[in-house]
Amino acid sequence: MNNNNQKNGGFIKNTFLWVLLVIVVVVGINYFFSNNHSNVDKISYSQLMTKLKANDIKSVTMQPSDSLLTVTGEYKEAKEVETRTPLLGSTTSKVNNFQAYIIPTDSVVKDIQTLSSTHDVSVNVIQASSSGIWLSLLSPLLTVILMVGIFWLMMGGMGNRGGGGAGNPMSFGKSRAKQQDGKTTKVRFADVAGSEEEKQELVEVVDFLKNPKKYHDLGARIPAGVLLEGPPGTGKTLLAKAVAGEAGVPFYSISGSDFVEMFVGVGASRVRDLFESAKKTAPAIIFIDEIDAVGRQRGAGMGGGNDEREQTLNQLLVEMDGFQDTGESIIVIAATNRSDVLDPALLRPGRFDRKVLVGAPDVKGREAVLKVHSRNKKFAPDVDLKIVAQQTPGYVGADLENVLNEAALVAARQDKKVIDASDIDEGMDRAMAGPAKKERLQSVRERAIVAYHEAGHAIVGLVLENGSTVRKVTIVPRGRIGGYMLALPDEEIMQPTNFHLKDQLASLMGGRLGEEIVFGVATPGASNDIEKATHIARSMVTEYGMSKKLGMVSYEGDHQVFIGRDYGQTKTYSEATAVMIDDEVRSILSEAYDRAKVAIESHREQHKAIAEALLKYETLDANQIKSLFETGEMPNKMVEALEKPEEPKSFEEIIADKNHANDLEVHIFDADSKAAEEKNPKDENENKEDETAQ
């Protein structure tokens, strides 16, 4: 990153210096050969004749140049001449020489010679200069060279930036794909965890690249393209690299945005060059990341149908459909998280005819991912990656790697040698909500409201039959939230029922009710809960068909708006139906509110016990919450450990502790040295006494 910035900065700096130098040279030459470059009096033919008649001229020199006669000479006495310059303006100076440009005719030359001989003025005629034409052409020539040089540097800089062309302006249409040799690709399927089904889909792709003859003999057609679809961070790029590493073939990787430029035809040219390069090294793999940048549906954009992006897509379609006829062993792998916006022609059989959904891993997959990312980390015996996997539903590979990295950073901040369970817990909190803000100023009342808010969530989750198990409750502020309650199901539910969703709605309402029942107030802290509850209730009515009043009808699709295709479309239902939808959503939320209110009202003592424990200890785990709910007291074994919880130290505290430890070591070393010095004389005296005795 820094090297690229330095190269770009150096390129811009050098280009600016060269341009500035050429401009200075051109301006200097123009100024030197202009009419105002020296102390010479520029006069006309009539003025020359007048001065000759007045006997003011000492000598005259005539030199023909092109179609003019240049007459120069010297005055007998210096003349005052007004000179105008762009920088200094109008100035007056004394000059001794003059210069005049005259059309060379016989009568003019004869008149000059006659007046010169009459007034005894010496006349000298010199040969025409051959450099005059070159000097007149020098200024426009340098201007042309300057323009060509700037264009050359610009084109060369763009080529360097993309990695294709190495500064050659003629390589502007070359592919910017990064090529990796199959032997240098270190990634294997063993490095990709949590995607077992996805790897099985790609195994026969690897087998085809290794043994293409086996498939060709049977007349089988391997998929020409494989589309990896899934949310960000699920390992789509890693899977593509693993295919290249297992097959041992060249791997060309490029982003979809690298094809498109502001110059028409450049993207299509880069597509052609990419496939030509892959054919030369076949069998090979072409990986296009974020293909939706170039493969969006044609005719659905806001800027017409004949733009650069669509020409690039057309060329990509031609190349993917054309190279099969030549028998080349080339497979295109693409990755995207917006397959709904891709052009249908790109997804038809013969192009991207195999689609592999790379989704979030399940609990076993998460455990496998954690094991992969924990290879270079040292853990304490109390760390159980299986428990970590159970506590992170919905996390993808990138999220899990971030959790372990944050845990390692927390452990290093406290000068630990290994990562323990508390560091993992803090890492999950940081990955989910950000770093803790323990120094945030909160009043006693505001802190109490947050405690009863989170306790309300916990009570509803504990009481309801289909509610998730409360794993953790904290009132430590993180990011924009004042606290949170983490509730996870005992088993990972892929298809929640309407009962699960209703209990989830009631749990979300528990926070606001915890505030209202105890303090009689409502705070903005429940805004996120209300937003989530409204989204769930509306989905139940308009998408899941869980409303008896409206029936099993889909009114709204769960997709993002694609500008140009979905923008501006009207609703597919009437205004009366819209009113019914709003009423039904409000009814479901009201029912959840009433259920949560009954749960908290019937467990006021437990609600108060959990809230007071949160005010005292700030964070409670599943065992502590369960004990408070059943007995109203904290577990005896955990009370002493929580009385003085170990908090992460600040940077200043860590530096102070290290300095104190160094001072202590120096003090101990000095004391030991002093003790040794005091002991040595005594030992010497004892040795002398022993020798005397002997």
C-alpha positions in Angstrom: 0.0 0.0 0.0 2.7 2.5 1.0 4.9 1.4 -2.0 2.0 2.1 -4.4 1.4 5.5 -2.8 5.1 6.3 -3.1 5.1 5.3 -6.7 2.0 7.3 -7.5 3.4 10.3 -5.6 6.7 10.0 -7.4 5.1 9.8 -10.7 2.9 12.9 -10.1 5.9 14.8 -8.8 8.2 13.9 -11.7 5.6 14.6 -14.3 4.9 18.0 -12.7 8.6 18.9 -12.7 9.1 17.9 -16.3 6.0 19.8 -17.4 7.2 22.9 -15.5 10.7 22.6 -17.0 9.4 22.5 -20.5 7.1 25.4 -20.0 10.0 27.5 -18.6 12.2 26.6 -21.6 9.5 27.5 -24.1 8.7 30.8 -22.4 12.4 31.6 -22.1 13.0 30.9 -25.8 10.0 32.9 -26.8 11.1 35.8 -24.6 14.7 35.6 -25.8 13.7 35.8 -29.4 10.8 38.2 -28.9 10.9 41.9 -29.7 11.6 42.9 -26.1 14.6 40.6 -25.3 17.4 43.3 -25.4 18.1 47.0 -25.4 17.4 47.6 -29.1 15.3 50.5 -30.5 12.7 48.9 -32.9 12.1 51.5 -35.6 10.2 51.5 -38.9 11.5 52.3 -42.4 10.3 55.9 -42.3 12.0 56.4 -38.9 15.2 54.9 -40.3 15.1 57.3 -43.3 14.4 60.3 -41.0 17.3 59.4 -38.7 19.7 59.0 -41.6 18.7 62.4 -42.9 19.2 63.9 -39.4 22.7 62.4 -39.3 21.9 60.5 -36.0 23.2 57.1 -37.2 26.8 56.0 -37.0 26.8 52.7 -38.9 24.3 50.5 -40.8 24.3 46.7 -41.3 22.0 45.0 -43.7 21.2 41.2 -43.7 18.5 39.5 -45.8 16.3 37.0 -43.9 13.4 35.1 -45.5 11.4 37.7 -47.3 12.5 40.7 -45.2 15.7 42.8 -45.0 17.0 43.2 -41.4 18.7 46.6 -40.9 20.6 47.1 -37.7 23.0 49.8 -36.7 24.4 52.0 -34.0 23.4 55.6 -33.0 26.0 58.3 -32.6 24.4 59.2 -29.3 22.3 57.1 -27.0 18.5 57.4 -27.4 15.8 57.1 -24.7 13.4 54.3 -25.6 10.2 53.2 -23.8 10.1 49.4 -23.4 7.1 47.2 -22.3 7.6 43.9 -20.6 4.9 41.5 -19.2 6.5 41.5 -15.8 7.8 45.0 -15.3 5.3 46.9 -17.4 6.4 50.1 -19.1 10.1 51.2 -18.5 12.4 53.8 -20.1 16.0 53.0 -21.0 18.9 54.4 -23.1 19.9 52.3 -26.1 22.8 52.7 -28.6 21.5 50.2 -31.3 18.5 50.1 -33.5 16.8 47.5 -35.7 14.3 47.7 -38.5 12.6 45.1 -40.8 12.1 46.3 -44.4 10.8 44.8 -47.5 13.8 44.3 -49.7 13.3 46.3 -53.0 15.9 47.9 -55.2 14.6 51.4 -54.6 14.6 50.9 -50.8 18.2 49.5 -50.7 19.3 52.3 -53.1 17.8 55.1 -50.9 19.5 53.7 -47.7 22.9 53.4 -49.5 22.5 57.0 -50.9 21.7 58.6 -47.6 24.4 56.6 -45.8 27.1 57.8 -48.3 25.8 61.4 -48.1 26.1 61.6 -44.3 29.3 59.5 -44.1 27.6 56.4 -42.5 29.4 53.1 -42.8 27.4 50.5 -44.6 28.0 46.7 -44.1 26.1 43.9 -45.9 26.3 40.3 -44.5 25.0 37.0 -45.8 21.6 35.7 -44.9 21.5 33.4 -41.8 20.4 29.8 -42.3 19.3 29.4 -38.7 16.4 31.9 -39.0 13.9 29.3 -40.2 14.9 26.9 -37.4 14.5 29.6 -34.8 11.1 30.4 -36.1 10.0 26.8 -35.9 11.6 26.1 -32.5 8.8 27.5 -30.4 5.9 25.6 -32.0 8.0 22.5 -32.2 8.6 22.6 -28.5 4.9 23.1 -27.9 4.1 20.0 -29.9 6.8 18.0 -28.0 5.4 19.2 -24.7 1.8 18.1 -25.6 3.1 14.7 -26.8 5.2 14.3 -23.6 2.3 15.0 -21.3 0.1 12.6 -23.1 2.8 9.9 -23.0 3.3 10.4 -19.3 -0.4 10.2 -18.6 -0.9 7.0 -20.6 2.2 5.4 -19.1 1.1 6.4 -15.6 -2.3 4.8 -16.1 -0.7 1.6 -17.4 1.6 1.4 -14.3 -1.3 2.0 -12.0 -3.2 -1.0 -13.3 -0.2 -3.2 -13.5 -0.6 -3.8 -17.2 1.7 -2.3 -19.7 4.6 -1.1 -17.5 4.3 2.5 -18.6 3.7 1.7 -22.3 0.9 4.0 -23.6 0.1 1.4 -26.3 -0.8 -1.1 -23.5 -3.8 0.9 -22.2 -6.2 -1.7 -23.4 -4.2 -4.6 -21.9 -5.6 -6.7 -19.2 -4.8 -5.8 -15.6 -5.3 -9.3 -14.2 -2.7 -10.6 -11.7 -1.3 -13.9 -12.7 -0.2 -16.5 -10.2 1.5 -19.7 -11.1 -0.1 -22.9 -10.0 3.0 -23.9 -8.1 3.2 -20.6 -6.2 -0.5 -20.7 -5.0 -0.3 -22.0 -1.5 -4.0 -22.1 -0.7 -5.6 -25.6 -0.6 -9.0 -26.9 0.3 -7.7 -27.8 3.8 -7.4 -24.0 4.4 -11.0 -23.5 3.6 -13.1 -24.5 6.6 -16.9 -24.3 7.2 -17.7 -24.8 3.5 -17.7 -28.6 3.0 -20.7 -28.7 0.5 -19.2 -25.8 -1.5 -15.9 -27.6 -1.7 -17.6 -30.8 -3.0 -19.2 -28.8 -5.8 -15.7 -27.6 -6.9 -13.9 -30.9 -6.6 -14.9 -32.0 -10.1 -13.7 -28.7 -11.5 -10.3 -29.5 -10.1 -10.5 -33.0 -11.4 -11.3 -31.7 -14.9 -8.4 -29.3 -14.9 -6.1 -32.2 -13.8 -7.5 -34.8 -16.1 -9.4 -33.1 -19.0 -9.0 -36.1 -21.3 -11.2 -38.3 -19.1 -14.1 -36.0 -19.5 -13.5 -35.2 -23.2 -13.4 -38.9 -24.1 -16.9 -39.4 -22.5 -18.2 -36.3 -24.3 -18.9 -34.6 -21.0 -19.0 -30.8 -20.8 -17.6 -29.3 -17.6 -19.3 -26.1 -16.5 -17.8 -23.2 -18.4 -18.3 -20.9 -15.4 -18.9 -21.2 -11.7 -20.6 -18.4 -9.9 -19.9 -18.1 -6.2 -22.7 -16.2 -4.5 -22.9 -15.2 -0.9 -22.7 -12.4 1.7 -19.3 -10.6 2.2 -16.7 -12.5 4.2 -17.9 -16.0 3.6 -14.7 -17.0 1.7 -15.6 -16.8 -2.0 -12.2 -15.6 -3.0 -10.5 -18.1 -0.8 -12.5 -20.9 -2.5 -11.4 -19.8 -5.9 -7.7 -19.7 -4.9 -8.1 -23.2 -3.4 -9.4 -24.5 -6.7 -6.3 -23.0 -8.4 -4.0 -24.4 -5.7 -5.4 -27.9 -5.9 -5.4 -28.0 -9.7 -1.9 -26.5 -10.0 -2.8 -24.3 -12.9 -2.2 -20.6 -13.6 -4.7 -18.3 -11.8 -5.8 -15.0 -13.3 -7.5 -12.7 -10.8 -9.1 -9.4 -11.6 -11.9 -7.2 -10.2 -14.9 -6.4 -12.3 -14.3 -2.6 -11.9 -10.8 -3.0 -13.6 -12.4 -3.6 -16.9 -14.4 -0.4 -17.2 -12.7 2.9 -18.1 -14.0 6.3 -19.3 -12.5 5.6 -22.8 -14.9 3.7 -25.0 -13.7 0.2 -26.0 -11.0 -0.2 -23.4 -13.0 -2.6 -21.3 -13.8 -4.9 -24.2 -10.1 -4.8 -25.2 -9.1 -5.9 -21.8 -11.6 -8.7 -21.8 -10.1 -10.0 -25.1 -6.6 -9.7 -23.8 -7.4 -11.5 -20.6 -8.9 -14.5 -22.4 -6.0 -14.5 -25.0 -3.5 -14.7 -22.1 -5.4 -17.5 -20.4 -5.6 -19.5 -23.7 -1.8 -19.4 -24.0 -1.3 -20.9 -20.6 -4.3 -23.3 -20.7 -5.5 -25.1 -18.6 -6.1 -22.0 -16.5 -8.6 -20.4 -14.2 -9.9 -16.8 -14.6 -11.3 -15.3 -11.4 -13.5 -12.2 -11.6 -14.2 -10.7 -8.2 -17.3 -8.5 -7.8 -18.6 -9.3 -11.3 -21.7 -7.3 -10.7 -19.7 -4.2 -11.4 -19.5 -5.2 -15.1 -22.2 -7.8 -15.4 -25.3 -5.8 -14.5 -28.5 -6.4 -16.4 -28.4 -4.5 -19.7 -31.0 -1.9 -20.4 -31.8 -1.4 -16.7 -29.3 1.4 -16.0 -30.0 5.1 -15.9 -27.7 6.0 -18.7 -28.9 4.3 -21.8 -27.9 1.0 -23.4 -24.8 1.8 -25.4 -22.3 2.7 -22.7 -18.8 1.4 -22.0 -20.0 -1.1 -19.3 -22.5 -2.8 -21.6 -19.9 -3.1 -24.4 -17.5 -4.8 -21.9 -20.3 -7.2 -20.8 -21.1 -8.0 -24.5 -17.4 -8.9 -25.0 -17.4 -11.0 -21.9 -20.4 -13.0 -23.1 -18.8 -13.6 -26.5 -15.5 -14.8 -24.9 -17.2 -17.1 -22.5 -19.4 -18.7 -25.2 -16.6 -18.8 -27.8 -13.6 -20.4 -26.2 -15.4 -23.7 -25.7 -15.3 -24.4 -29.4 -11.5 -24.4 -29.4 -11.3 -27.1 -26.7 -9.4 -24.8 -24.3 -9.4 -25.9 -20.7 -10.4 -22.6 -19.2 -12.8 -22.2 -16.4 -14.2 -18.8 -15.3 -15.0 -18.4 -11.6 -16.8 -15.3 -10.5 -17.9 -14.0 -7.1 -20.7 -11.6 -6.2 -23.1 -10.9 -3.4 -25.7 -9.4 -5.8 -26.6 -12.1 -8.2 -30.1 -10.6 -8.6 -28.7 -7.7 -10.6 -26.7 -9.9 -13.1 -27.7 -10.1 -16.7 -29.7 -13.2 -17.6 -27.5 -13.9 -20.5 -24.6 -14.3 -18.1 -26.4 -16.9 -16.1 -27.6 -19.1 -18.9 -26.2 -22.7 -19.4 -22.9 -22.5 -21.3 -21.7 -19.5 -19.3 -22.2 -19.4 -15.6 -24.2 -22.6 -15.5 -23.2 -23.7 -12.0 -24.1 -21.5 -9.1 -22.6 -22.3 -5.7 -24.2 -20.5 -2.7 -21.5 -19.7 -0.1 -23.5 -18.9 3.0 -22.8 -18.4 6.7 -21.5 -21.6 8.3 -23.4 -23.6 10.8 -22.1 -24.3 14.3 -19.8 -27.1 13.1 -18.6 -25.0 10.3 -17.9 -22.1 12.7 -15.9 -24.4 14.9 -13.8 -25.6 11.9 -13.2 -22.0 10.9 -12.1 -21.1 14.4 -9.7 -24.0 14.4 -8.1 -22.8 11.1 -7.7 -19.2 12.4 -6.3 -20.4 15.8 -3.3 -22.3 14.3 -0.9 -19.5 15.1 -2.4 -18.5 18.5 -1.8 -19.7 22.0 -4.9 -20.4 24.1 -5.4 -21.1 27.8 -7.0 -24.4 28.9 -10.3 -22.6 29.7 -10.8 -21.7 26.0 -13.3 -24.0 24.2 -13.7 -23.2 20.6 -16.9 -25.2 20.5 -18.5 -22.9 23.0 -17.3 -19.9 21.0 -18.9 -21.4 17.9 -22.2 -21.8 19.7 -22.1 -18.2 20.9 -21.5 -16.7 17.4 -24.6 -17.7 15.2 -24.7 -15.8 11.9 -21.0 -15.1 11.9 -19.1 -15.6 8.7 -15.4 -16.5 8.3 -14.2 -12.9 8.3 -16.2 -12.2 11.5 -14.7 -15.2 13.3 -11.2 -14.3 12.3 -11.8 -10.8 13.6 -13.1 -12.1 17.0 -9.9 -14.1 17.5 -7.7 -11.3 16.4 -9.5 -8.9 18.8 -9.0 -11.4 21.6 -5.3 -11.6 20.8 -5.0 -7.8 20.9 -6.8 -7.7 24.3 -4.5 -10.3 25.7 -1.4 -8.6 24.4 -2.6 -5.3 25.9 -2.6 -6.9 29.3 0.9 -8.5 28.7 -0.6 -12.0 28.8 1.3 -15.0 27.4 -1.8 -16.9 26.3 -5.4 -16.0 25.3 -7.9 -17.0 27.9 -11.8 -17.2 27.9 -12.2 -13.6 29.1 -10.2 -12.3 26.2 -12.4 -14.3 23.8 -15.5 -12.9 25.5 -14.1 -9.3 25.2 -13.2 -10.0 21.5 -16.8 -11.0 20.7 -18.1 -7.9 22.4 -15.7 -5.7 20.5 -16.5 -7.4 17.2 -20.2 -7.0 17.8 -20.6 -3.6 19.4 -17.1 -2.0 19.5 -14.8 -1.2 22.4 -16.1 -0.6 25.9 -16.5 3.0 27.0 -16.1 2.7 30.8 -15.1 6.4 31.1 -18.5 7.6 29.7 -20.1 9.9 32.3 -23.6 8.5 33.3 -25.8 9.7 36.1 -27.0 7.3 38.7 -30.6 7.4 37.4 -29.6 6.9 33.7 -27.4 3.9 34.7 -30.3 2.4 36.7 -32.7 2.9 33.7 -30.2 1.0 31.5 -29.9 -1.8 34.1 -33.7 -2.3 34.3 -34.0 -2.1 30.5 -31.6 -4.9 30.0 -33.1 -6.9 32.9 -36.5 -6.6 31.2 -35.1 -8.2 28.1 -33.6 -11.0 30.2 -36.8 -11.7 32.2 -39.0 -12.0 29.1 -36.4 -14.3 27.4 -36.3 -16.5 30.5 -40.1 -16.7 31.0 -41.3 -17.4 27.5 -41.4 -21.0 26.3 -39.9 -20.5 22.9 -37.5 -17.7 24.0 -33.8 -18.1 23.5 -31.5 -18.8 26.4 -30.0 -15.7 27.9 -26.2 -16.0 27.6 -25.1 -12.6 28.7 -26.4 -9.2 30.0 -24.2 -6.1 30.4 -24.7 -2.4 31.0 -21.2 -1.5 29.9 -21.7 1.1 27.1 -20.1 0.2 23.7 -20.3 2.3 20.6 -23.8 3.8 20.4 -25.5 1.4 22.8 -25.7 1.7 26.6 -25.8 -2.1 27.1 -27.2 -5.2 25.6 -28.6 -8.7 26.3 -27.3 -11.7 24.3 -29.8 -14.5 23.9 -29.0 -17.5 21.8 -31.2 -20.6 21.1 -30.2 -24.0 22.5 -30.2 -25.3 19.0 -29.5 -23.4 15.8 -32.8 -22.7 14.1 -32.7 -22.3 10.4 -36.5 -22.0 9.9 -38.1 -20.3 12.9 -41.8 -20.9 13.4 -44.4 -18.2 14.1 -44.2 -19.0 17.8 -40.5 -18.4 17.8 -41.0 -15.1 16.0 -43.7 -14.0 18.5 -41.6 -14.8 21.5 -38.7 -12.9 19.9 -41.0 -9.8 19.5 -42.0 -10.0 23.1 -38.4 -10.2 24.2 -37.6 -7.1 22.2 -40.5 -5.3 23.9 -39.1 -6.2 27.4 -36.6 -3.4 27.4 -39.1 -0.6 27.0 -41.4 -2.2 29.6 -38.6 -2.6 32.1 -38.2 1.2 32.0 -41.9 2.0 32.1 -42.9 -0.3 34.9 -40.2 0.8 37.3 -39.5 4.4 36.4 -42.6 5.4 34.4 -40.5 6.8 31.6 -39.6 6.0 28.0 -36.1 6.6 26.6 -34.6 6.4 23.0 -32.7 3.3 24.1 -35.5 1.1 22.8 -35.3 2.5 19.3 -33.2 -0.3 17.9 -35.5 -2.9 19.5 -38.6 -1.2 18.0 -37.0 -1.1 14.6 -36.1 -4.8 14.7 -39.6 -5.7 16.0 -41.3 -3.7 13.3 -39.3 -5.4 10.6 -40.1 -8.9 11.9 -43.8 -8.2 12.3 -44.0 -6.7 8.8 -42.2 -9.6 7.3 -44.6 -12.0 9.1 -47.5 -10.2 7.4 -46.2 -9.3 3.9 -43.7 -12.2 3.2 -44.2 -15.2 5.5 -48.0 -15.4 5.3 -48.4 -15.6 9.1 -51.4 -13.3 9.3 -54.9 -14.8 9.5 -56.5 -11.6 8.4 -54.5 -11.1 5.2 -53.8 -14.8 4.4 -50.9 -16.4 2.6 -50.2 -13.7 0.1 -46.8 -12.1 -0.6 -47.1 -8.4 -0.7 -43.5 -7.3 -0.6 -40.4 -9.1 -1.8 -37.3 -9.3 0.3 -34.9 -7.8 -2.2 -32.8 -4.7 -2.6 -33.8 -2.0 -5.0 -32.0 -2.2 -8.3 -31.9 1.3 -9.8 -33.3 1.2 -13.3 -35.3 -2.0 -12.8 -37.2 -1.6 -9.5 -36.9 2.2 -9.0 -40.2 4.0 -9.3 -42.4 0.8 -9.5 -45.7 1.1 -7.9 -47.0 -1.2 -5.1 -48.8 -4.4 -6.2 -51.6 -3.9 -3.7 -54.2 -1.2 -3.1 -54.4 1.5 -0.5 -57.0 -0.4 1.4 -54.7 -3.4 1.6 -51.9 -1.1 2.8 -54.1 0.1 5.6 -54.9 -3.5 6.5 -51.2 -4.4 6.5 -50.4 -1.5 8.9 -53.2 -2.5 11.2 -52.1 -6.1 11.3 -48.4 -5.2 12.0 -49.6 -2.9 14.8 -51.8 -5.7 16.2 -48.9 -8.2 16.3 -46.7 -5.7 18.0 -49.4 -4.8 20.6 -49.9 -8.5 21.3 -46.1 -8.9 21.9 -46.1 -5.8 24.2 -48.9 -7.3 26.3 -47.2 -10.6 26.6 -44.0 -9.0 27.7 -45.8 -6.9 30.2 -47.4 -9.9 31.8 -44.0 -11.7 32.0 -42.3 -8.7 33.8 -45.3 -7.9 36.1 -45.4 -11.5 37.3 -41.7 -11.6 38.0 -41.0 -8.2 39.6 -38.7 -9.6 42.3 -36.5 -11.4 39.8 -36.5 -8.3 37.6 -35.2 -6.2 40.5 -32.6 -8.8 41.5 -31.1 -9.0 38.0 -31.1 -5.1 37.7 -29.4 -4.6 41.0 -26.8 -7.2 40.2 -26.1 -5.4 36.9 -25.6 -2.1 38.7 -23.1 -3.8 41.0 -21.2 -6.1 38.7 -22.1 -4.5 35.2 -21.9 -7.9 33.4 -23.7 -11.2 34.1 -23.3 -14.6 32.4 -25.8 -17.4 31.9 -25.1 -19.2 35.2 -25.4 -16.0 37.2 -28.6 -14.9 35.5 -30.1 -18.3 36.1 -29.2 -18.3 39.8 -30.6 -14.8 40.2 -33.9 -15.8 38.5 -34.3 -19.0 40.6 -32.9 -18.0 44.0 -32.6 -14.2 43.8 -28.9 -14.4 44.7 -25.6 -14.7 42.9 -23.7 -18.0 42.9 -21.5 -18.1 46.0 -18.3 -19.2 44.1 -18.6 -16.3 41.7 -19.3 -13.4 44.1 -15.7 -13.0 45.3 -14.3 -13.1 41.7 -16.8 -10.4 40.6 -16.2 -8.1 43.6 -13.1 -6.7 41.9 -13.3 -7.6 38.3 -10.1 -7.2 36.3 -10.6 -4.5 33.7 -8.5 -3.8 30.6 -5.8 -1.2 31.4 -5.3 2.0 29.5 -2.2 2.7 27.5 -0.9 5.1 30.1 -1.5 2.5 32.9 0.4 -0.2 30.9 3.4 2.1 30.4 3.4 3.1 34.0 3.3 -0.6 35.1 6.2 -1.5 32.8 8.3 1.4 34.0 7.5 0.4 37.6 8.5 -3.2 36.9 11.8 -2.1 35.3 12.6 0.2 38.3 11.8 -2.7 40.6 14.1 -5.0 38.7 16.9 -2.5 38.7 16.4 -2.0 42.5 16.5 -5.8 43.1 19.6 -6.1 40.9 21.4 -3.3 42.8 20.5 -4.8 46.2 21.8 -8.2 45.1 25.0 -6.7 43.8 25.5 -4.8 47.0 24.9 -7.9 49.1 27.4 -9.8 47.0 30.0 -7.1 47.4 29.5 -7.2 51.2 29.8 -10.9 51.2 33.0 -11.2 49.2 35.4 -9.5 51.7 34.1 -11.8 54.5 34.7 -14.8 52.3 38.2 -13.6 51.5 39.0 -13.1 55.2 37.6 -16.6 55.9 39.8 -18.1 53.2 42.9 -16.3 54.6 42.2 -17.6 58.1 41.8 -21.1 56.7 45.2 -20.9 55.0 46.9 -19.6 58.2 45.4 -22.4 60.2 46.7 -24.9 57.7 
